[in-house]
Amino acid sequence: MAKDETQAKTVREYRTEELAREAGIPVRTLRFYRERKLLAPPRREGRIAWYDDHHLARLRTIAALLERGHTLGGIAELTAAFENGRDVGQLGELLGIGWSEETPVRLTPEALADYFEGEVTPENLAASLDLGYVAVDGDAIVHVSRRLLDVSSALVREGVPLAAVLETGRRVREHADAMALLFTELISTHIAQDALTRLRPLAKSVVEAELTMAMDRLLASAAGSPGSPGAAGSAGAARPAGPAGQEPSAPSS
């Protein structure tokens, strides 16, 4: 009994005015979202409507989508699609990627916050939605790629701001699209369109090898640049000091 009471106390509930204040919107806007079915019905206790943290999370998601230029009609359509039972494949289509080898990850808003402590702001959520990295599925958030989620989280733990990670992801996306087009044209022109799926691993291997070598070149260049520890060490080895640390004298003619 005590355990059940403790669990019940962890569920925070809000009256209409309290929820609107927490979400930073007017009460009339909250009621408008209800009328547009953007928000699930509250729990009723007589004439009092009680909302919870799931409603608050949805309101914050709506705000993030609106900030990125999405219309209420588009948000309502996306919400309706999710609530009508979109599966993972259909989710990929909504995110603009269709079928993918990547493994999607379902997260609660709390779990997402744990991945990126202090970095899950409305601005970063909006950027993630805009990139298609995440989508909202009822009360859950779906990240399109386990690998991208883990890498992004690791970079944030190393001290890189999530906003910078997302902007880099946007730039990488542009180059990746260009490389995908390059390999698609190569294979379609010289082999066949239906060979794309079969030869896809070859394209991935080329990209990984080229990226590895590019990183190697950058690291080698940095090690040899003036002021770097490697450059100082090589310069010292190439010019041995003369007696008592003096520079060697020029040879006489």
C-alpha positions in Angstrom: 0.0 0.0 0.0 2.7 2.5 0.9 4.6 1.7 -2.2 1.5 2.3 -4.4 1.0 5.7 -2.6 4.6 6.6 -3.2 4.4 5.8 -6.9 1.1 7.8 -7.2 2.8 10.8 -5.7 5.5 10.8 -8.5 2.8 11.5 -11.1 2.5 15.3 -11.3 -0.8 16.7 -12.4 -1.8 20.2 -13.5 -5.0 22.2 -13.7 -5.6 24.0 -17.0 -4.1 27.3 -15.8 -1.1 25.5 -14.2 -0.3 23.6 -17.4 -0.6 26.7 -19.6 1.8 28.5 -17.3 4.3 25.6 -17.3 4.2 25.5 -21.1 4.4 29.2 -21.5 1.2 29.6 -23.5 -2.1 31.4 -22.8 -5.0 29.2 -21.5 -7.0 30.0 -24.7 -4.1 28.5 -26.8 -4.2 25.4 -24.7 -7.9 25.0 -25.2 -7.5 25.7 -29.0 -5.0 22.8 -29.2 -7.5 20.6 -27.4 -10.1 21.5 -30.0 -7.7 20.7 -32.8 -7.0 17.3 -31.1 -3.3 18.1 -30.8 -3.6 17.3 -27.1 -5.0 14.2 -25.5 -8.1 14.7 -23.3 -7.3 15.4 -19.7 -8.5 13.3 -16.7 -11.8 14.5 -15.4 -12.6 14.8 -11.8 -16.1 16.4 -11.7 -15.8 19.7 -13.5 -12.0 19.9 -13.0 -9.6 18.9 -15.8 -6.3 17.3 -14.7 -3.3 17.2 -17.1 0.0 15.5 -16.5 3.7 15.6 -17.7 2.7 13.8 -20.9 0.5 16.7 -21.9 3.3 19.1 -21.0 5.8 17.2 -23.1 3.4 17.3 -26.1 2.9 21.1 -25.7 6.7 21.6 -25.7 7.0 19.5 -28.9 4.2 21.5 -30.6 6.1 24.7 -29.7 9.3 23.3 -31.1 7.6 22.3 -34.4 5.9 25.7 -34.7 9.3 27.4 -34.2 10.7 25.5 -37.2 7.9 26.7 -39.4 5.5 23.7 -39.3 1.8 24.5 -39.5 -0.7 23.3 -37.0 -2.3 21.4 -39.8 0.9 19.5 -40.5 1.5 18.9 -36.8 -2.1 17.5 -36.5 -1.5 15.2 -39.5 1.7 13.9 -38.0 0.1 13.4 -34.6 -2.9 11.6 -36.2 -0.6 9.3 -38.2 1.3 8.2 -35.1 -1.9 7.7 -33.1 -3.3 5.6 -35.8 -0.5 3.0 -35.3 2.3 3.9 -37.7 4.9 1.2 -37.6 8.7 1.7 -37.9 8.7 1.5 -41.7 6.0 4.1 -42.0 7.8 6.3 -39.5 10.8 6.2 -41.8 8.6 7.5 -44.6 7.3 10.3 -42.5 10.9 11.3 -41.6 11.8 11.3 -45.3 14.1 8.3 -45.4 11.8 5.4 -46.4 13.4 2.0 -45.7 16.7 2.1 -43.9 19.3 -0.2 -42.5 19.5 2.0 -39.4 17.8 0.8 -36.2 15.3 3.3 -34.7 15.1 3.8 -31.0 12.0 4.6 -28.9 12.6 6.9 -26.0 10.6 8.6 -23.3 11.2 12.3 -23.0 12.9 11.5 -19.7 15.2 9.0 -21.3 16.1 11.5 -24.1 17.0 14.0 -21.4 19.3 11.5 -19.8 21.2 11.0 -23.1 21.8 14.8 -23.4 21.8 16.2 -19.9 20.8 19.8 -19.9 20.9 20.0 -23.7 17.3 19.0 -24.6 16.1 22.6 -25.2 13.1 23.6 -27.4 15.7 24.9 -29.9 17.7 21.6 -30.1 14.5 19.6 -30.2 13.3 21.7 -33.1 16.6 21.3 -35.0 16.4 17.5 -34.4 12.9 17.4 -35.7 13.9 19.5 -38.7 16.8 17.2 -39.6 14.5 14.1 -39.2 16.6 12.6 -36.4 13.6 12.4 -34.1 9.8 12.2 -34.4 7.1 12.2 -31.8 5.0 9.1 -31.4 2.3 9.7 -28.9 4.1 10.2 -25.6 7.3 8.7 -26.9 10.1 10.1 -29.0 11.6 7.9 -31.8 15.2 8.5 -32.9 15.8 7.3 -36.4 19.3 5.8 -35.8 20.8 4.0 -32.8 24.3 4.7 -34.1 23.7 8.5 -34.5 22.0 8.7 -31.1 25.0 7.0 -29.4 27.6 9.1 -31.3 25.7 12.4 -30.6 25.4 11.4 -26.9 29.2 10.6 -26.7 30.2 13.9 -28.2 28.0 15.8 -25.8 29.5 13.9 -22.9 32.9 15.0 -24.2 31.8 18.6 -23.9 30.5 19.4 -27.4 27.3 21.4 -27.3 24.4 19.6 -28.8 23.6 22.6 -31.0 27.1 22.2 -32.6 26.6 18.5 -33.0 23.3 19.0 -34.8 24.7 21.8 -37.1 27.6 19.4 -38.0 25.1 16.7 -38.7 23.3 19.1 -41.0 26.5 19.7 -43.0 27.4 16.1 -43.0 24.0 15.3 -44.4 24.6 17.6 -47.4 27.9 15.8 -48.2 26.4 12.4 -47.7 23.6 13.2 -50.1 26.1 14.3 -52.7 28.1 11.1 -52.2 25.0 8.9 -52.4 24.1 10.6 -55.7 27.6 10.1 -57.0 27.6 6.4 -56.4 24.0 6.0 -57.6 24.9 7.6 -60.9 28.1 5.5 -61.2 26.4 2.2 -60.7 23.2 3.1 -62.7 25.3 4.3 -65.6 27.8 1.5 -65.8 26.0 -1.5 -64.4 22.3 -1.3 -63.7 19.8 0.5 -61.5 18.8 -2.8 -59.8 22.4 -3.4 -58.7 22.3 -0.5 -56.3 21.1 -2.5 -53.3 23.6 -5.3 -54.0 26.6 -3.0 -54.4 25.6 -0.6 -51.6 28.2 -2.1 -49.2 31.0 -1.2 -51.7 30.0 2.5 -51.6 30.0 2.5 -47.8 33.5 0.9 -47.8 34.8 3.6 -50.1 33.4 6.4 -48.0 34.7 4.9 -44.8 38.2 4.4 -46.3 38.4 7.9 -47.8 37.2 9.5 -44.5 39.8 7.5 -42.6 42.6 8.6 -44.9 41.4 12.2 -44.8 41.5 12.2 -41.0 45.0 10.7 -41.2 46.1 13.5 -43.5 44.7 16.2 -41.2 46.4 14.7 -38.2 49.7 14.4 -40.0 49.4 18.0 -41.2 48.6 19.2 -37.7 51.6 17.3 -36.3 53.9 18.9 -38.7 52.6 22.5 -38.4 54.7 25.2 -36.7 54.2 25.3 -32.9 53.0 21.7 -32.6 54.9 19.3 -30.3 55.7 17.0 -33.2 57.1 19.8 -35.3 59.3 21.1 -32.5 60.7 17.6 -31.9 61.5 17.0 -35.6 63.1 20.4 -35.9 65.3 19.8 -32.9 66.4 16.5 -34.3 67.3 18.0 -37.7 69.5 20.8 -36.2 71.7 19.4 -33.4 73.1 22.1 -31.1 76.8 22.9 -31.1 79.1 22.9 -28.0 77.4 24.1 -24.8 74.1 24.3 -26.6 75.4 26.9 -29.2 74.1 26.8 -32.7 76.6 25.0 -35.0 78.8 27.5 -36.9 78.7 27.6 -40.6 81.5 25.6 -42.4 84.5 27.7 -43.5 85.2 27.9 -47.2 
